[in-house]
């Protein structure tokens, strides 16, 4: 792969310069664990029924997601039933569920038929003492019992020390090693940035430390409080973390979680790392989650916004008019078909120029206007109305202006 892939993407040559890529330690395979059905639903106001969860799980599976965190069975009877139905649906993805460090939670997970569990116990000094009123010794004891029990039940175990990013590094490493030395079991460790507190550099440091000093595979579970979850997740993957935790549309508590769409596309186009997720399914997946959650997707949201591809401003529209039949990637970082988007839409409003008039006329099947004075008259009326309504114009508004001017 390179910075320019015909019919796919065209990004900066600097992204693929050897002086940049030489430092990468990406794993041979990057796994995607989607937690829309658990962490995503934890966003205040989002409620997913059993039917919603099954429908979203099927879409996630169709998109090629490797693992699905399908919920917390102890939350409600309906959540447990949803897990059972998802596990029985014959999906290709491994199904995990989220559990506490309580043995009965592991038993319930086994009953539901999941492949693995994500076991949460706080991983920072202050969360243990202030949030749980536990000593580190009690946390280690509970973790040993819970992880060993889950492993004995035949479940894969991801250990999830919440708030790990704000723990002192020595405390976190010593805590994890004490669990392992005491007979606990971890197939992998989730490096958990509960409050989105990592910088990319901090995420890289903690990833290296866990791999070097604990020696278990690392997963990245990062939140979006500072708008950096994609950057911090990539930073962890570049240091050898093998799995990224994501949600569709980035839904989740507070500012949300790492969104699958820009993460997968950034890895593919900017870093040459193909996760195997079917990017052409991303729009369909995003719309399914939007419909099921009732949470609208911002129109200019990266990758999945429905007004991403197109322009109102005259200058870029002129560039597009001249370049679109030569190579559309002259004006796009990646081709819209990669994610299931529609072709670029030309808007018309206060910032528009003659190229907008020509392309909008073409789209609407209106006769070409060659007279520059008529074009100017159309634009004068367009800009006046656009200022009044404070938006670009609807097709019917433009058509009315066109006929008023042209006749």
C-alpha positions in Angstrom: 0.0 0.0 0.0 1.0 3.6 -0.5 -0.2 7.1 0.0 -2.0 7.1 -3.4 -4.1 4.0 -4.3 -5.9 4.4 -7.6 -9.7 4.6 -7.1 -9.4 4.4 -3.3 -7.4 7.2 -1.6 -4.9 9.9 -2.0 -3.3 11.1 1.2 0.0 12.8 2.2 3.3 11.2 0.9 4.7 12.0 4.4 2.4 9.4 5.9 4.3 6.6 4.1 7.8 8.1 4.2 10.3 5.5 5.5 11.5 7.8 8.2 8.0 7.8 9.6 7.0 4.1 9.1 10.3 2.7 10.4 9.1 3.3 14.0 5.8 1.4 13.6 5.3 -1.8 15.6 1.8 -2.7 14.4 0.8 -6.3 15.1 0.5 -8.7 12.2 -3.3 -8.6 12.7 -5.4 -5.8 14.3 -8.7 -6.9 15.8 -11.7 -4.7 16.3 -13.9 -5.2 19.3 -17.1 -3.3 19.0 -18.8 -2.3 22.2 -21.8 -0.4 20.9 -24.2 -2.8 22.6 -22.6 -2.3 26.0 -20.5 0.8 26.3 -22.4 2.6 23.6 -25.7 1.9 25.3 -24.3 3.4 28.5 -24.7 6.8 27.0 -27.4 8.6 28.9 -30.7 8.4 27.0 -29.8 5.5 24.7 -31.9 2.4 25.3 -31.6 -0.7 23.1 -34.2 -3.5 23.2 -33.4 -7.1 22.6 -34.5 -6.7 19.0 -32.3 -3.7 18.5 -29.3 -5.5 19.9 -29.7 -8.5 17.6 -30.2 -6.3 14.5 -27.1 -4.2 15.3 -25.0 -7.4 16.1 -25.9 -8.8 12.7 -24.8 -5.6 10.9 -21.6 -5.6 12.9 -20.9 -9.2 11.9 -21.7 -8.4 8.2 -19.2 -5.6 8.4 -16.5 -8.0 9.5 -16.0 -6.9 13.1 -13.9 -9.6 14.9 -15.5 -9.4 18.4 -18.7 -8.0 19.8 -19.1 -6.9 23.4 -22.8 -7.6 23.4 -23.7 -6.3 26.9 -23.8 -7.0 30.6 -26.0 -9.9 31.4 -26.4 -8.9 35.1 -27.9 -5.6 34.1 -31.4 -7.0 33.3 -33.1 -10.2 32.3 -33.7 -8.6 28.8 -29.9 -8.0 28.4 -29.2 -11.6 29.3 -31.9 -12.8 26.8 -30.4 -10.5 24.1 -27.0 -12.1 24.7 -28.4 -15.6 24.4 -30.1 -14.7 21.1 -26.9 -13.1 19.7 -24.8 -16.1 20.7 -27.3 -18.4 19.0 -27.5 -16.4 15.8 -24.5 -18.1 14.2 -22.4 -15.0 13.7 -18.7 -15.2 12.7 -17.7 -12.7 15.3 -16.7 -13.9 18.8 -19.3 -12.7 21.3 -18.1 -11.3 24.6 -19.9 -9.8 27.6 -19.0 -7.4 30.3 -18.9 -8.7 33.9 -17.9 -7.6 37.4 -15.3 -9.4 39.5 -18.1 -11.5 40.9 -18.2 -15.3 40.4 -22.0 -15.4 39.7 -21.4 -13.0 36.8 -19.1 -15.5 35.2 -21.6 -18.2 35.7 -24.3 -16.1 34.1 -22.0 -15.3 31.1 -21.4 -19.0 30.6 -25.2 -19.7 30.7 -25.6 -17.0 27.9 -23.2 -18.9 25.7 -20.6 -16.2 25.1 -17.0 -16.9 23.9 -15.4 -14.6 26.4 -15.8 -12.1 29.2 -14.4 -8.7 29.9 -13.9 -8.5 33.7 -13.9 -5.1 35.2 -12.2 -4.1 38.5 -10.8 -0.6 39.0 -7.1 -0.3 38.1 -6.1 3.0 39.7 -5.2 3.8 43.3 -7.8 6.5 43.7 -10.6 4.6 42.0 -10.0 1.6 44.2 -9.8 3.6 47.4 -12.3 6.4 46.6 -14.7 4.7 44.3 -14.8 1.2 45.7 -13.3 1.7 49.2 -11.1 -1.3 48.4 -7.5 -1.9 49.2 -5.2 -3.1 46.4 -4.9 -6.4 48.1 -8.7 -6.9 48.0 -8.7 -6.0 44.3 -6.0 -8.5 43.6 -7.9 -11.2 45.5 -11.1 -10.5 43.7 -9.4 -10.5 40.3 -7.6 -13.8 40.9 -10.9 -15.5 41.9 -12.9 -14.0 39.0 -10.4 -14.5 36.2 -9.5 -18.0 37.3 -13.2 -19.0 37.6 -14.0 -17.6 34.1 -11.0 -19.5 32.6 -12.1 -22.7 34.3 -15.5 -22.3 32.7 -13.8 -22.3 29.3 -14.2 -18.6 28.6 -11.6 -16.3 27.1 -10.7 -13.6 29.6 -10.0 -9.9 28.9 -9.0 -8.2 32.2 -10.4 -4.7 32.3 -8.7 -2.5 35.0 -10.9 0.7 34.7 -9.2 4.1 34.9 -5.8 2.4 34.2 -4.7 5.5 32.2 -4.7 7.6 35.5 -3.0 5.0 37.6 0.7 5.5 38.3 2.5 3.1 35.9 4.3 1.2 38.6 1.0 0.7 40.6 -0.8 -0.6 37.5 2.1 -3.0 36.5 2.5 -4.3 40.1 -1.3 -4.8 40.4 -1.5 -6.8 37.2 1.6 -8.9 38.0 0.3 -9.6 41.5 -2.9 -11.0 39.9 -0.9 -13.2 37.5 1.6 -14.3 40.2 -1.4 -15.2 42.5 -2.9 -17.6 39.9 -5.2 -15.3 38.1 -5.7 -15.7 34.3 -5.7 -13.2 31.5 -5.8 -13.9 27.8 -5.3 -10.2 27.3 -5.3 -6.9 29.3 -7.4 -4.0 28.3 -5.6 -0.7 28.7 -8.6 1.3 29.8 -8.7 5.1 29.4 -12.0 5.5 31.2 -12.0 9.3 31.1 -10.2 9.9 27.8 -7.2 11.2 29.7 -4.4 9.8 27.5 -2.4 11.9 25.1 -1.1 9.8 22.2 2.3 9.8 23.8 0.9 8.7 27.1 -1.0 5.8 25.5 2.1 4.7 23.7 4.2 4.7 26.9 1.6 2.7 28.9 1.2 0.2 26.0 5.0 -0.4 25.8 5.2 -0.8 29.6 2.4 -3.4 29.8 3.9 -5.4 26.9 7.4 -5.3 28.4 6.7 -5.5 32.1 3.5 -7.7 32.3 3.9 -9.6 29.1 0.3 -10.1 28.1 -1.4 -9.0 24.8 -2.8 -5.5 25.1 -6.2 -4.1 23.9 -6.9 -0.4 23.7 -10.2 0.9 25.2 -10.0 4.7 25.0 -12.7 7.4 25.4 -13.2 10.7 23.6 -13.3 13.3 26.3 -10.6 15.4 24.7 -11.5 14.3 21.1 -8.3 12.2 20.8 -9.6 8.6 21.0 -8.8 7.7 17.4 -5.3 9.2 17.8 -4.6 7.5 21.2 -5.9 4.2 19.9 -3.7 4.3 16.9 -0.8 5.3 19.1 -1.3 2.2 21.2 -1.7 0.0 18.1 1.6 1.4 16.7 3.3 0.2 19.9 2.0 -3.3 19.5 -1.5 -3.4 21.0 -3.4 -5.9 19.0 -7.1 -4.9 19.5 -9.0 -1.7 19.4 -12.3 -1.2 21.3 -14.8 1.0 19.4 -18.4 1.9 19.0 -20.5 2.8 16.0 -20.8 6.6 15.6 -18.6 6.9 18.7 -21.6 6.6 21.1 -20.8 6.1 24.8 -20.7 7.7 28.2 -20.0 11.4 28.4 -18.2 12.4 25.1 -18.4 8.9 23.8 -16.0 6.1 22.8 -13.5 5.6 20.0 -15.6 5.6 16.7 -15.1 2.7 14.5 -15.5 4.6 11.2 -12.5 7.1 11.3 -10.4 4.6 13.1 -10.7 1.8 10.5 -10.4 4.3 7.6 -7.4 6.1 9.2 -5.6 2.8 9.7 -6.3 1.7 6.2 -5.6 4.9 4.3 -3.1 6.8 6.5 -1.1 3.8 7.9 -1.7 1.0 5.4 -3.2 -1.3 8.0 -6.1 -3.3 6.8 -8.2 -4.5 9.7 -10.5 -6.6 7.5 -13.5 -4.5 8.3 -15.6 -4.0 5.2 -15.5 -0.2 4.9 -18.2 -0.2 2.3 -20.6 -1.3 5.0 -19.8 1.6 7.4 -22.6 3.9 6.2 -25.2 1.2 6.4 -24.0 0.2 9.9 -24.0 3.9 11.1 -27.5 4.4 9.8 -28.7 1.3 11.6 -27.3 2.4 14.9 -28.7 5.9 14.3 -32.1 4.5 13.7 -32.0 2.1 16.7 -30.6 4.7 19.2 -32.6 7.7 18.0 -29.4 9.7 18.1 -28.9 11.7 14.9 -25.5 11.6 13.2 -24.1 15.1 12.7 -24.1 15.9 9.0 -20.4 16.6 8.8 -19.3 13.8 11.1 -16.1 12.2 9.8 -16.7 9.3 7.4 -20.4 8.9 8.1 -21.9 12.4 7.9 -24.4 12.7 5.0 -23.1 16.2 3.9 -19.4 15.3 3.9 -19.0 14.9 0.1 -19.9 18.1 -1.6 -19.3 21.9 -1.5 -21.2 25.1 -1.5 -18.2 27.5 -1.9 -17.5 28.5 -5.5 -13.8 27.9 -5.6 -13.7 24.2 -4.7 -16.8 23.6 -6.8 -14.8 25.0 -9.8 -11.9 22.7 -9.0 -14.3 19.8 -8.8 -16.0 20.7 -12.1 -12.6 20.6 -13.9 -11.1 17.6 -12.1 -14.0 15.1 -11.5 -13.7 13.4 -14.9 -9.9 13.4 -14.8 -9.5 12.0 -11.3 -12.0 12.6 -8.5 -9.3 12.0 -5.9 -7.7 15.4 -6.9 -10.5 16.8 -4.7 -11.0 14.0 -2.2 -8.9 12.2 0.4 -10.6 8.9 -0.3 -13.3 7.9 -2.8 -16.8 8.0 -1.4 -17.6 4.5 -2.6 -15.1 3.1 -0.1 -17.6 3.7 2.7 -20.9 3.4 0.9 -21.4 7.2 0.6 -23.2 8.9 -2.3 -21.2 11.0 -4.9 -20.4 14.6 -4.0 -23.4 16.9 -3.9 -23.1 20.5 -5.1 -25.0 22.9 -2.8 -25.8 26.5 -3.7 -26.0 29.4 -1.4 -24.3 32.6 -0.2 -20.7 31.4 -1.0 -21.4 29.9 -4.4 -20.2 30.8 -7.9 -20.8 30.1 -11.5 -19.6 26.5 -11.3 -22.3 25.8 -8.7 -25.0 27.2 -11.1 -23.7 25.0 -14.0 -23.5 21.8 -11.9 -26.8 22.3 -10.1 -28.5 23.0 -13.4 -27.0 19.8 -14.7 -28.2 17.8 -11.7 -31.7 19.2 -11.9 -32.0 18.8 -15.7 -32.3 22.6 -16.3 -31.1 24.1 -19.5 -27.5 25.4 -19.5 -27.2 29.2 -18.9 -24.4 30.6 -21.1 -25.1 34.3 -20.6 -22.8 35.5 -17.8 -25.1 38.3 -16.9 -28.0 35.8 -16.3 -25.7 33.6 -14.2 -24.8 36.7 -12.1 -28.5 37.6 -11.7 -29.2 34.0 -10.5 -26.4 34.2 -8.0 -27.5 37.6 -6.7 -30.9 36.2 -5.9 -29.4 33.0 -4.5 -27.1 34.9 -2.2 -29.9 37.2 -1.0 -32.2 34.4 -0.1 -29.4 32.3 1.4 -28.6 35.2 3.8 -32.3 35.6 4.7 -32.8 31.9 5.5 -29.2 31.4 6.8 -28.5 28.1 4.9 -27.9 26.8 1.5 -31.0 26.6 -0.7 -33.4 23.7 -1.3 -33.8 22.5 -4.9 -37.3 24.0 -5.1 -36.1 27.4 -3.9 -33.3 27.4 -6.5 -35.7 26.2 -9.3 -38.0 29.1 -8.5 -35.1 31.6 -8.7 -33.9 30.0 -12.0 -37.2 30.5 -13.7 -37.6 34.0 -12.4 -34.3 35.0 -14.0 -34.2 32.8 -17.1 -37.9 32.6 -17.8 
